[in-house]
Structures are given as C-alpha cells and as structure tokens.
Amino acid sequence: MMQRVSIVLFFVTTAGMAVLPVQGVWAQNQKSDAAKEPVGAPPASVRPNDSALPPRHVDEEKTDAVTPEKSQVTGLRFLSSKTYTRIMLDLSQDAKYEVRQLKEDATKGTPARIYIDISGARLTLASKEPIVVEDGLLRQIRIGQYSADVVRVVLDMHSLRGHNTFMLPDPYRLVIDVQGQKVPQTTATKEAPAKKAPAGRKPETKEKKPTAAVAPGIRKIVLDPGHGGKDPGAIGLDGSTEKDIVLRIAKKLAAKLRKELGIQVVLTRKDDQYLELIDRTYLANAEAADLFISLHMNASENTDARGIETYYLDNTTDEAARRLAARENGTSRNNISDLEFILADMKQNMKLEESITLAHRLQTSSVGGMAKVMGNVKDLGVKKALFHVLVGAHMPCVLVEMFFITNRNEGRALSQNKYQDAMVQALYDGIRKYQQTTFIAKNL
C-alpha cells in the first residue's frame, strides 16, 4: 500500500550557504507560460532543434495499478547556488536512465534543456506541476509520465556549462548535477587616495594590523564533521559519540586555518544537526571549495583495534574497507557494489591524483603528530573506498578516520581537549604540507 510522501525542498544561498527547509507535498502551485509547456518527446524522435512535444496518451485504467517490477518515482528536491544546482529524485528501486541535452533554439523560443528518461518507472508524486526554480541557472523542473514505462524529467536552463548524472543506492536516488557559467572572481580592491598633510607637518602613518598569509593555491576548504543529529555515528565504551567529537575537532581546525593561514573555511554543520551525505558534497561544490575533508572516528567489534587511516574515493576489493564504507554510508555491505559503476563517468571530473596526495599528507601528519603526545600510534595507511559522502565532489576530497572510538585508550583520548588540540595541529600540518606540495608542483 502506497504511503503519502512528503518532500523537502532546500534552497541554498551562497552567503553562508543557509539551508531553509520548506515542508510539504511535492506539489507546487506556481504557474507561468513556460510551466504550461508539456514534457518533451522521446529520444528516438528528438532532433537537435525540436521543440518539446506532448507526452503520449497513457490509458489510466491500465496504469493505475503499480506493478512490483516498476521503480516508483516518489519524490523530488533540489539545491541551488549561483553556478551549480543539484536535483535529486527518490526512487523505490534501481532503474535504467538516459540523459540527453538539447541546445537553445531562438527561432522557436525554446531554452537549452536537459532531459532524463527513466525506464521501467512509474510516477507516483501527488502533483505533477512544474517546479519553478529561477536561480539564474535553472528556470524550472518538469516531470511527467511520458509513457506507461517511462518517466521523463526536463530541466529548462538559463545557462549550462556541464552536467553529470548518477544513481545512489539505499535508498535509491537519481542525482543530476548541472553547472552554469563560472562567475569571474574579482580580488582587486580600491584604496582611498591618501590625504595630504598640512604644510610643515609629516603625514601620519597608521600602523597596519598583521594579517594571516593566505595559503597559496588554497582559497577555501569545506570541513565535514561526520554524522550529527539523529545519527550519532559510532559510540565509545564510555558513551561518547563520534558526532560530538568530530564536531569539536572540526570547529577548532576551522578556527586555526582561518587565523594562521587566512583560508576561508565552511563547516557542513555547525551544531548537532542531521545532514544527508549527498548534501555535504553539494555544499562543497556550491561553495567552489578547493578541498573537502570529512572527519570521522573508526569503530570495530574488536575493542583492541586501533590506529589512524585516511581514504580517498575509488573502487576497492578490500573487504575491511568495503565494510567501513557500508557503515559510514548507513547501508549494507552488498549495496556498496551498486556504487562501482558510478566512478567510470565521474573519474574525469574527480581530482583523483590530488585526492591521493592530500590523503597521504594528512595521514603522515596525523600519525606523526599524535605519536608525539600518545606514544605508539598505529599507521593503518592510505586506502580507497566507496564513501557516499565523497561521491560527486568537484575538488580533491578525502575522509579521515581519527582513531577508534571503540578502543578504550583512543576513545578516551579524543574526548579530551589536550588530544583534540593535538589532532587539530596534526591535520593543520597535513593541509599546510599539501598546499606547499601543490604550490611547488604548479611552479616547476
């Protein structure tokens, strides 16, 4: 029996990336002339300059019953910024899809469009009215049951530089990322003309306050304290939670990076709130960050397990890494394989080599730095795994597992300010060494 599905639309602004949830059923009552345009024709009949055509007639009596074989499209939401918009469709199960792009046709008054046909699917949204976005990049989203077996999504664009589409499992979500034209960044500032001193007097000079030197090549970092809200993450033997420890470390690290390196730092969460994994990389992309670092603590049924390890996004056959990714993803071990096909299309957009370098710098600094205050620290090395939180990032991205919260000594240590400060210093050193390495490499 189908349940009523409520959708949350998130509107994200670039000024601090405030997320404002608007609760309600998917239905939108906003209408415009463009919103009345029906969903377009199937791929077989689409020519480069074709205007959108109405969907084929579907016999309602034959399609009211939803067969178990069809994937039901149950929800839609989007996140938008000035140059990047992410659209997410909720599906009941996996489904095949095709993505096509149509150029703008000024003679017919049709905008540039992207459309996605989801095969073997049934639209079960309460309303099929277009969603007006108007964020400067995306005009609106239209969705409809094109035929008995195809759901079509049409994105009417204002501007388009590129797009990427992928499926995430458990729960299944079809994610469409669209990028608009880059907004030029202006760094030059005008200085007020110096005032002339009266005759016979020396001009007064104001003492300038020292400012932090900006790390070359790194303008902005997004730090992601893992878990939060209803998701505590791993729990220590003393009851401490992963979500609390990593948030405290992230806040301290952000303050240190701002003060000592002059880097802009954005936290995916500033307090104990729940944030979906896919929304964390969206934030990093929307902020056009130079690095994305997700902070976590490890866990094991073996309370003697200890050490530090750092991950980058890639396929792996290592069972331990796959189990860890399943835990951090909040999914089953079997569903990790569903992510593997995503990477073939993403690697060309992914900063893989830079991610590996960043992972090694952070791992080396974390092990070495913590060994100074804790003695023998086990180096578990740099590894690769399929973490949801890293999927779709447009910049070098890594996930750091800072000790085992389930180890009595390591869990107790990271709950104390002294060792948190040491970890902050170690991560800071790793970031500084990475930026030095990349700066030298770019200037050889």
N, C-alpha and C positions, 0 to 999 in steps of 0.2 A: 504494500500500500504506500503510495507516494506521500511524503510529508511536505508541508509548506516550507519553502526555502527562503530565508531572509538573506539579503546580500548587503555587504558593507562597501560603500564607495569611499575611497580615500582620496582626498585632494591634498597634494603635497606642494608646498611652496618652497622656492629656493632660499628664501630668507629664513634660515634656521631649520628648514625642512619640517615645519609644523604639520602634523598629521591630524586632520579633522575628520572623524568618522561621521557619516550620515547614515543612520539606521533606516531600514525599510525594505520593502519588497523591491525587486529589480525594476518594477515599472517606473517609467519616467513620463510625466505629463507635458514636458517641454515639447513644443512643436514649431517647426519652421518649414519654409517651402522646400528646403533641401531634405528635411526629415521625412517628407512625404514620398521621396523617391524610393521605389521598391528595390529589394535586393537584386543583384545582378545576375547575368546569365551564367550557365555552366562553362567550365574551361574549354570544352570542345567547340563552343560557338563563339568564344570571345576572340575578337581581333584587337590589335593594339589600340584602335581609336573608337571601339564600340562604346556606346553609352549603356548605362545599366538597363537591363530588361527585367520585366516582372518574373517572379518565380513561376514554375509550372503549377498547374492546379493539382492539389492533393485531395483525394477523397477522404473527408474527415471520418466517415463511418469506418473506413478501413484502417485508419491510422490512430484512432483514439486509444486502442489497446497497445501498450508498450511491451514489446517482446523483450525477454531477458537478454537476447543477443545484442540488442542495440545499446550503444553508450548514450546515456541521457545527459544533455547539457543543462545543468541545473542552476548555474549562477554565473555572473559576470561582474567584474570590478576593474577599476583602472587606477593608476598612479601617474601623475603628470608633473613635469617641470618644463622649463623653457626650451630645452633641447632634447628631451628624452621622455618617452611615455611607455609605460608597461601595461598591457591589457592581459587579464587572466580569466580564463573560462574554466569553470568547475565541471568535471565530467564524472560520471558514475563508474566508468571503466576505461581502459585504453582504447584508442581509436586511431585510424589512419587519417591523414590530412594532407591537403595540397595547398601551397601558397603561391599566389600569382600577384603580379604588380601591373597596373595599368597607368600609362602616362596621362598627364593632363591634356585635355582636348578643348582648346579655347573656342574653336568653331562651334562646338556643341555645348559649351558651358559646363563641362564635366571636370571635376578636380582630379588630381592624382589620387589613385586608390590602390589599396592592398585588399585582396580578398582571400579568405581561407575557407576551403570546403572540407568539412569533417564528414568522412564517410561512415556509413553504418551507425548514424546518430539520430537522435530524436530530441527536439527542443521542448523542454518542459518548464520554461520560465512562465511566471504568472502574466507577464506583459512582454510584448514584442515591439514596443515603441522604441524608436531610435534614442540613443543617449547622446545628448549634445555635450561636447567636451569644451571646444573653443579655448584651448590652452596656447594658441599660437602655432602649434604643430599639428594637432589632430582636431578636425572640425567636429566629427561625430562618429559614433559606432552604430552600425545597423546589423541586425541579426534576424534570420528567418529560416523556416523550414523550406528549403528550396525544392526538395522532392521528398518522397517517402523515406529515403535513406540518406539524405544529405542535408546537413545544417550549414548554412553559409553565413560568414561574418564579413562585413565590408567596413573598411576603415577609410573614411573620406579625409584626405590630408590637406593641410595648408602648405607644408614643405616636407621634403623627405630626402634624407641623405643615405639611409640604410635601414635594414630591418633584419631581425633574427627570430625564429620561432622554434620552440622546443617543448617537450612534454615532461612533466614531473609526476612521479607516481606517489600513491599512498598519502593523501588522496590524489587522484589524477587531476592535473591542471594543465591546460594548454596555455603557454605563455608566449605572447607576441611582444617583442621589443621593437620600437621604432625610434630612430634617431633623426632629429631635424638638423638644419644647418647650424654649424658652430657659431656661437656668439663671440665676436672678437673681444679679447680682454685688453683693457687699457690699464697700463701700470704707471704711465707718466702722470705727475701731479704738478700743478702750477703753484709757484711760490709768489707770495705777495712782494711787490717791489720794496726794497729797503728804504727806510725813511732817512732823509738827510739830517745829519746832526747840525745844530746851530753853530755859527762861526765861533771858533775858539774852543770848542768842546769836542772831545773824542767820541766817536759813535759808540753807543752802548752795545755790548755783545751779550746775548742771553746764553747761559750755559745749557747745552743740549743734554737731555737725559739719555743715558746709554740705552740702546735698543738691541734686542736679540738679533743675531745674524741669521738670515733665512738660509736654511739648508739648500744648497744648490741642487736643482732637479726635483726637489720635493716641495710642493706648494701646499698640498692638503692631504691629510690622512683621515680615513674613517676607521675608528676602532669599534669593534663589535663585542661587547660583553655578552657571552652566550647565555641562552635561556632567559628566564625572567617571568614574573607574574605567576600564572598557573603552572608554569613549567620550571620546577626548581633545579633541574639538571641532576647531577649526581649528588648523593648525600653522604657526608662523612660519618665516621664511627661515633663522633661526639654530637651529631645532629646538625653540624654546619652544612650549608648548601652551596653548591657550585655557583648558582646565580648571584649570591651575595658577595662571594669572594672575588669573582671576576669583575663585578661592577666596581668594587672599591679599587682594584688594581687599575682598571681602565681609566677611572677618574683621575687617579694620581699620575698615570702615564700621560694623559692628555694635558694636564697642567704643566708637567715638566717639559713636554715637547713645545708647548706654546711659549713658555718662559725662556728656555735655553736655546731653542733652535728657530724660534719665530714661525713655526709651522701652524697652519690652521688645522684644528682637529675637531671632527664631528663624531659624536657618540651615537650609535644606533639606538641606544636607550640610556636615559639619564637617571632612571629610578627603577623600581620593581614593577615593570610593565611587561606584558606578553607581546611579542612581535614575531610574526611569521618569518621563517627563514628566508623566503623569497623576497620579502620586503626589505631585508637588510642589504642585500646586494643592489636592490633598486635604489636605495638611498645613496649608496656609494657611487653608482652610475650617475644619478641625478645631480650629485654634488661635483661630478667630474673629478673625483679624488685621484690622487697619484698612487695611493696604496690602500689596500683593505686588509686589516688584520683582525681575525676573530680569536678571542681569548676564551679558553676553556680549562677545566680540570678533568683529569682522567679518572676512571673507575674500573675496578676489577673485583670479581668474586674472590680472587686470591688477595688477601689483605697484605701479603708480602710484596706484591707488585709495586714497583717504584720507578721513578725516573721522569725525564722530560722528552717529548718528541714533538716535531713540527711537520705539518702536512701541507702539500700543495695539491691542486685538483688534477687528477689523471686516473686512467684505468689501473687496476691492480688485481693481481691474483692472490695477494697475501690475505689469508683468512682473518688474521687478527685485525688488520686494517679495515677489512670489509665489515667485521662485527662492530668495530668502533664507529665507523661511518653510519651504520644502521642505528646505533644508539643515539648518536648526535642528531641524526635526521629524524628520529622518532618514528622509524619504520622497521620493517622486518628485514632480516638478512637476505631473503630471497628477492626483495624488491630492489636491492642495490643493482642487480643486473639490468634493471629497466633503465638506469641512467647511462649505461655504457654507450648506447647508440647516439646519445646527445653530443658527445665530445667530438665526433668526426666533423660536424659542422661548426663547432664552437672554437676549435683549436686555432683557426686562422685569426679569430678575434681575441683570443686569450693570450695574455702576456706570459707564456709558459716559462721561457728561459729566465725572465726577470723574477717570476714567482719562485723558481728553484733557487736562484741566488739569494733572494730575500729570506727564504726558509733556512738556508744554510747559515746566513749571518745571524738570524735570531736564535737558531739552535745553539750555535757555538757560544754566543754571548750569554745565553740563558744558563747553559751548563757551567761555563766558566765562572760567571758572576755569582751564581748560587753556591758553587763549591767553596767560595771564599767565606761564606757565613754558615754553611751547613756541612762542610766536610765533603765526604764522598757523595757525588751526585751521579746517578746512572744516566749515561747518554744513550737514549733509545734511537737517536738518529733522525734524519730527514726521510720522510716517506710520502707516498702518494695514495690518495683515496678519493672516493666519490662523495664529497660532502655537499649536501643541498645548499648550504649557506654560501658556498663559493661559486655555485653554478650561475653563469650569466654575468659575472663581474667583468668589466672592461679594462681593468687595471691589474697589476701584479697583486695576487691575493694569496694569503696563507691562513692556516689555522694552527694555533699553538696550544698544546696540551701541557699545562703547567703543573707537573707533579700529579700524583694520585691522591684524591681526597679520601679514598678508602684505605690508604696507608696511614697508620696511626701517627707516625712521626711527620710525614709530609703534610697530611691533612691539618694537623695541629699547627705546624709551622706557618702555612699560608693563611691561617686565621689570625695571625699576629701581625701588627703593624711593622715590626722590625723586618720580618721576612717579606712582607708585601713590598716594602720600600726597596729591598734588595732586588726583588724581581722586576720592579719598575726600572731600576737603574740598569739591570741586565738587558731588558727589552729596549730601553733607550739607546744603549750602546750598540745593540744589533741594528737598529734603524739608522743610527749615525754612520756605522760602518758600511751599511748598504748604500746610503746616499753618497758616501765618499767613493765607493767602488764604481757606481754608475756614472758619477761625475768624471772620474778619471777615464773610464771607458769611452765616454762620449767625446772626450777631448784628445784622444790619442791621434 
